[in-house]
Amino acid sequence: MTEQAYAVIATVAQQVMIQNPANGEPVETTVQPGYVINRVMWDGGPEWSPPAGTKARADPTGTLQIGQTVSA
């Protein structure tokens, strides 16, 4: 199967761990709907679905980056 890139996007406000840009340390913060939480490569099997409170959007060109906010 061919791998496909997906962006995992928040659909509700939620607590996540992100990297603090000032010192690189992990920090817990609240993100709003539309925040790109993660990127995944999926080959179509086994079955996969994004975590609760998120959705996956196909992003074969890699334009949706972690930390970016897009329309949810």
Buried (B, 14 or more C-beta within 10 A) or exposed (E): EEEBBBBBBBBEEBEBEBEEEEEEEEEEEEBEBEBBBBBBEBEEEEEEEBEEEBBBBEBEEEEBEEEEEBEB
